[in-house]
């Protein structure tokens, strides 16, 4: 089993910044990818950014140039630096990890609310 604990959400004004963190614990071995997804009421959960074990990243077009995903493998933690936030970024942000040892499995965090409003 893997547990994910997210932090860093909150209320921020348009144009502001937030940094989300997601720490994984438990059966985290070998290679694994991590990512952030966002969900608003009535909509499907959508990809924001992902990062592989090798550090390869992928971003949704809507966040390119504003958000940066990174990871600290010594801490099994992934970060999402969010800059130039707009009200359209308001959502619950979920952390996801895909582990490969002993089998491929996906785990989700509980989500953290990000609200961009003046």
Long-range contacts (C-beta under 8 A, 24 or more apart in sequence): 1-26, 1-27, 1-107, 2-26, 2-27, 2-28, 2-97, 2-99, 2-105, 2-107, 3-107, 4-95, 4-96, 4-97, 4-107, 4-108, 4-109, 4-110, 5-109, 5-110, 6-93, 6-94, 6-95, 6-109, 6-110, 6-111, 6-112, 7-112, 8-80, 8-112, 9-93, 9-112, 9-113, 9-114, 10-113, 10-114, 10-115, 11-115, 11-116, 11-117, 12-85, 12-114, 12-115, 12-116, 13-116, 13-117, 13-118, 14-85, 14-86, 14-87, 14-116, 14-117, 14-118, 15-84, 15-85, 15-86, 16-85, 16-116, 17-81, 17-82, 17-83, 17-84, 17-85, 18-82, 18-85, 18-114, 19-79, 19-80, 19-81, 19-82, 20-79, 20-80, 20-82, 20-93, 20-95, 20-112, 20-114, 21-77, 21-78, 21-79, 22-77, 22-78, 22-79, 22-80, 22-95, 22-97, 22-109, 23-75, 23-76, 23-77, 24-76, 24-77, 24-78, 24-97, 24-107, 25-76, 27-99, 27-101, 28-76, 28-97, 28-99, 29-99, 29-101, 30-99, 30-100, 30-101, 31-100, 31-101, 32-97, 32-98, 32-99, 32-100, 33-97, 33-98, 34-71, 34-78, 34-95, 34-96, 34-97, 34-98, 35-69, 35-78, 35-95, 35-96, 35-97, 36-69, 36-78, 36-80, 36-93, 36-94, 36-95, 36-96, 37-93, 37-94, 37-96, 38-89, 38-91, 38-92, 38-93, 38-94, 38-114, 39-91, 39-92, 39-94, 39-111, 40-90, 40-91, 40-92, 45-94, 48-80, 48-93, 49-80, 51-78, 62-88, 63-89, 82-114, 85-114, 85-116, 86-116, 87-116, 87-117, 88-116, 89-114, 89-116, 90-114, 90-115, 90-116, 90-117
